């Protein structure tokens, strides 16, 4: 209904438009239960990161669960990310290999620079520019060696992206960034589209205790009209624009609900209503001040 479940990255690789986010999902049993539910529900993309401290449990769980679900490694799409503490030549290269070892994999489908800044450096420290450039060149090396099938960025805003495009021999395949109706990132998404960079949203439902997004009466009203949840409406708003989404949950019912978004389509009027909610309100970290 106006949305493809798979999209093709600029590397030629296919990527599911919806993946399971695993931020804050920790503990061997919890990780395995979430992945088991997700694979049963049809998820074929799993998003993790070095800083999530769950790569090892994800790798061990998949070794057990893929055969259980009749799947092979090539049937799933796995993303991980470089920690902000591991920027720089050699350090980035080894950090990626460490992620592969923890995940018990020979390659990653997508590897991202998690943050444009370097841990312990102030936002205006210009040394960060050179360090993230070094990281990108390490990732290009890993890409050319076949250990990374696609490479990309997370939490980069316009000036970071334009800087990267000025020296990248391998163009970023994806940008992962906070995006929802309260900060709809329309200009950033348009920039990515103009350069063939897939735009992937995280925090699609808002987040935290101050989450006013899913509680907004206007979104609840739209959800009721489609007999869907507010979460499903927010995820549909993203994928209907071609954005990838990475909903996370440890609750089986919500994991299943979050992928059940392909049997309805938001009207142009409802899309416009949601777009007008933009207030540049961030529920996650805002990278705009990183030099």
PELINWO-V951646 format. One record per residue. SS is DSSP state (h for helix, s for strand, l for the rest). PHI is phi as a letter, one per 40 degrees, with the letter a starting at -180 (* if undefined). D_CENTER is the distance of its C-alpha to the mean C-alpha in Angstrom with 2 decimals. Layout:
ss=SS phi=PHI d_center=D_CENTER
ss=SS phi=PHI d_center=D_CENTER
This chain:
ss=l phi=* d_center=22.86
ss=l phi=g d_center=21.46
ss=l phi=a d_center=18.03
ss=l phi=c d_center=17.26
ss=l phi=c d_center=15.31
ss=s phi=b d_center=14.61
ss=s phi=b d_center=13.96
ss=s phi=b d_center=15.32
ss=l phi=c d_center=13.71
ss=l phi=c d_center=16.30
ss=l phi=c d_center=17.04
ss=l phi=g d_center=18.31
ss=l phi=c d_center=15.93
ss=s phi=c d_center=14.86
ss=s phi=b d_center=11.36
ss=s phi=c d_center=11.15
ss=l phi=c d_center=9.96
ss=s phi=b d_center=9.10
ss=l phi=b d_center=7.76
ss=s phi=c d_center=8.90
ss=s phi=c d_center=7.23
ss=l phi=b d_center=9.94
ss=l phi=d d_center=10.31
ss=l phi=g d_center=14.12
ss=l phi=c d_center=14.86
ss=l phi=b d_center=17.69
ss=l phi=g d_center=21.00
ss=h phi=d d_center=21.87
ss=h phi=c d_center=23.17
ss=h phi=c d_center=20.41
ss=h phi=c d_center=17.71
ss=h phi=c d_center=19.98
ss=h phi=c d_center=20.80
ss=h phi=c d_center=17.23
ss=h phi=c d_center=16.46
ss=h phi=c d_center=19.89
ss=h phi=c d_center=19.39
ss=h phi=c d_center=16.04
ss=h phi=c d_center=17.65
ss=h phi=c d_center=20.70
ss=h phi=c d_center=18.95
ss=l phi=h d_center=17.49
ss=l phi=c d_center=13.90
ss=l phi=b d_center=13.56
ss=s phi=b d_center=9.93
ss=s phi=b d_center=9.06
ss=s phi=b d_center=6.31
ss=l phi=b d_center=8.50
ss=l phi=a d_center=9.94
ss=h phi=d d_center=13.57
ss=h phi=c d_center=13.97
ss=h phi=c d_center=13.01
ss=l phi=f d_center=16.26
ss=l phi=b d_center=15.63
ss=h phi=d d_center=15.21
ss=h phi=c d_center=18.92
ss=h phi=c d_center=19.01
ss=h phi=c d_center=16.20
ss=h phi=c d_center=18.18
ss=h phi=c d_center=21.42
ss=h phi=c d_center=20.32
ss=h phi=c d_center=19.15
ss=h phi=d d_center=22.49
ss=h phi=c d_center=24.22
ss=h phi=c d_center=22.14
ss=h phi=d d_center=21.64
ss=h phi=c d_center=25.43
ss=h phi=d d_center=25.86
ss=l phi=c d_center=23.79
ss=l phi=g d_center=25.37
ss=l phi=b d_center=22.31
ss=l phi=b d_center=22.05
ss=h phi=d d_center=19.44
ss=h phi=c d_center=19.12
ss=h phi=c d_center=18.38
ss=l phi=b d_center=14.91
ss=s phi=b d_center=11.73
ss=s phi=b d_center=10.51
ss=s phi=b d_center=7.92
ss=s phi=b d_center=9.14
ss=s phi=a d_center=9.69
ss=s phi=c d_center=13.01
ss=l phi=c d_center=14.61
ss=h phi=c d_center=16.22
ss=h phi=c d_center=19.50
ss=h phi=b d_center=19.36
ss=l phi=c d_center=19.47
ss=l phi=h d_center=22.41
ss=l phi=d d_center=24.31
ss=l phi=g d_center=24.71
ss=h phi=c d_center=22.78
ss=h phi=c d_center=19.40
ss=h phi=d d_center=20.87
ss=h phi=c d_center=22.09
ss=h phi=c d_center=18.98
ss=h phi=c d_center=17.08
ss=h phi=c d_center=20.12
ss=h phi=c d_center=20.08
ss=h phi=c d_center=16.58
ss=h phi=c d_center=17.98
ss=h phi=c d_center=21.08
ss=h phi=c d_center=19.47
ss=h phi=c d_center=17.47
ss=l phi=f d_center=20.75
ss=l phi=b d_center=19.33
ss=l phi=c d_center=20.87
ss=l phi=a d_center=17.76
ss=s phi=b d_center=13.97
ss=l phi=c d_center=12.48
ss=s phi=a d_center=9.95
ss=s phi=b d_center=10.38
ss=s phi=b d_center=9.12
ss=s phi=c d_center=11.39
ss=l phi=c d_center=9.86
ss=l phi=a d_center=12.48
ss=l phi=c d_center=15.21
ss=l phi=c d_center=17.86
ss=l phi=b d_center=19.73
ss=l phi=d d_center=20.48
ss=l phi=g d_center=23.99
ss=l phi=c d_center=24.41
ss=l phi=c d_center=25.14
ss=l phi=d d_center=22.92
ss=l phi=c d_center=25.77
ss=l phi=c d_center=26.46
ss=l phi=c d_center=26.57
ss=h phi=c d_center=26.33
ss=h phi=c d_center=22.55
ss=h phi=c d_center=22.61
ss=h phi=c d_center=24.41
ss=h phi=c d_center=22.44
ss=h phi=c d_center=19.04
ss=h phi=c d_center=21.04
ss=h phi=c d_center=22.37
ss=h phi=c d_center=18.98
ss=h phi=c d_center=17.97
ss=h phi=c d_center=21.30
ss=h phi=c d_center=20.83
ss=h phi=c d_center=17.59
ss=h phi=c d_center=19.61
ss=h phi=c d_center=22.27
ss=h phi=c d_center=20.10
ss=h phi=c d_center=18.85
ss=h phi=c d_center=22.54
ss=l phi=c d_center=23.48
ss=l phi=g d_center=21.24
ss=l phi=c d_center=19.31
ss=s phi=b d_center=16.05
ss=l phi=c d_center=15.80
ss=l phi=a d_center=13.37
ss=s phi=b d_center=12.37
ss=s phi=a d_center=10.30
ss=s phi=b d_center=9.55
ss=s phi=b d_center=7.70
ss=l phi=g d_center=9.98
ss=l phi=c d_center=12.49
ss=l phi=b d_center=14.85
ss=h phi=d d_center=17.58
ss=h phi=c d_center=19.97
ss=h phi=c d_center=17.54
ss=h phi=c d_center=16.46
ss=h phi=c d_center=20.14
ss=h phi=c d_center=21.20
ss=h phi=c d_center=18.89
ss=h phi=c d_center=20.10
ss=l phi=c d_center=23.57
ss=l phi=b d_center=23.50
ss=l phi=c d_center=20.81
ss=l phi=c d_center=22.64
ss=l phi=b d_center=19.46
ss=l phi=c d_center=17.44
ss=l phi=d d_center=13.67
ss=l phi=c d_center=12.02
ss=s phi=a d_center=8.73
ss=s phi=b d_center=7.82
ss=s phi=b d_center=4.74
ss=s phi=a d_center=7.06
ss=s phi=d d_center=8.90
ss=l phi=a d_center=10.47
ss=s phi=a d_center=13.13
ss=l phi=d d_center=16.86
ss=l phi=c d_center=17.93
ss=s phi=a d_center=16.04
ss=l phi=c d_center=15.34
ss=l phi=f d_center=14.65
ss=h phi=d d_center=16.94
ss=h phi=c d_center=18.34
ss=h phi=c d_center=15.20
ss=h phi=c d_center=13.94
ss=h phi=c d_center=17.49
ss=h phi=c d_center=17.51
ss=h phi=c d_center=14.52
ss=h phi=d d_center=16.30
ss=h phi=c d_center=19.52
ss=l phi=b d_center=18.28
ss=l phi=g d_center=16.52
ss=l phi=c d_center=13.01
ss=s phi=c d_center=10.39
ss=s phi=c d_center=8.84
ss=s phi=b d_center=5.45
ss=s phi=c d_center=6.02
ss=s phi=b d_center=5.61
ss=l phi=f d_center=9.20
ss=l phi=c d_center=10.31
ss=l phi=b d_center=13.43
ss=l phi=g d_center=14.31
ss=l phi=i d_center=14.98
ss=l phi=g d_center=17.83
ss=l phi=c d_center=21.50
ss=l phi=c d_center=21.83
ss=l phi=c d_center=19.66
ss=l phi=c d_center=21.92
ss=l phi=c d_center=19.49
ss=l phi=c d_center=19.86
ss=l phi=c d_center=23.48
ss=l phi=c d_center=24.44
ss=h phi=d d_center=27.44
ss=h phi=c d_center=26.44
ss=h phi=c d_center=23.20
ss=h phi=c d_center=25.21
ss=h phi=c d_center=27.82
ss=h phi=c d_center=25.53
ss=h phi=c d_center=24.14
ss=h phi=c d_center=27.76
ss=h phi=c d_center=28.80
ss=h phi=b d_center=26.44
ss=l phi=f d_center=27.08
ss=l phi=b d_center=23.40
ss=l phi=c d_center=21.65
ss=h phi=c d_center=20.19
ss=h phi=c d_center=16.75
ss=h phi=c d_center=17.23
ss=h phi=c d_center=18.42
ss=h phi=c d_center=15.49
ss=h phi=c d_center=13.01
ss=h phi=c d_center=15.64
ss=h phi=d d_center=15.96
ss=h phi=c d_center=12.48
ss=h phi=c d_center=12.83
ss=l phi=c d_center=16.43
ss=l phi=c d_center=15.52
ss=l phi=g d_center=13.52
ss=l phi=c d_center=10.08
ss=s phi=c d_center=7.33
ss=s phi=b d_center=6.60
ss=l phi=b d_center=5.56
ss=l phi=c d_center=9.02
ss=l phi=b d_center=10.62
ss=l phi=a d_center=14.38
ss=l phi=b d_center=17.21
ss=l phi=c d_center=19.54
ss=h phi=d d_center=20.31
ss=h phi=c d_center=21.35
ss=h phi=c d_center=18.19
ss=h phi=d d_center=15.99
ss=h phi=c d_center=18.34
ss=h phi=c d_center=18.52
ss=h phi=c d_center=14.86
ss=h phi=c d_center=14.94
ss=l phi=c d_center=18.39
ss=l phi=b d_center=17.54
ss=l phi=b d_center=19.07
ss=l phi=b d_center=22.68
ss=l phi=a d_center=22.98
ss=l phi=b d_center=22.45
ss=l phi=c d_center=22.58
ss=l phi=c d_center=25.61
ss=h phi=d d_center=25.71
ss=h phi=c d_center=27.41
ss=h phi=c d_center=24.79
ss=h phi=c d_center=21.99
ss=h phi=c d_center=24.25
ss=h phi=c d_center=24.90
ss=h phi=c d_center=21.26
ss=h phi=c d_center=20.81
ss=l phi=c d_center=23.90
ss=l phi=c d_center=22.39
ss=l phi=d d_center=20.64
ss=l phi=b d_center=21.97
ss=l phi=f d_center=19.49
ss=l phi=c d_center=19.06
ss=l phi=b d_center=16.19
ss=l phi=c d_center=15.38
ss=l phi=b d_center=13.34
ss=l phi=c d_center=14.44
ss=l phi=b d_center=15.54
ss=h phi=c d_center=15.56
ss=h phi=c d_center=18.22
ss=h phi=c d_center=21.06
ss=l phi=c d_center=19.87
ss=l phi=d d_center=22.47
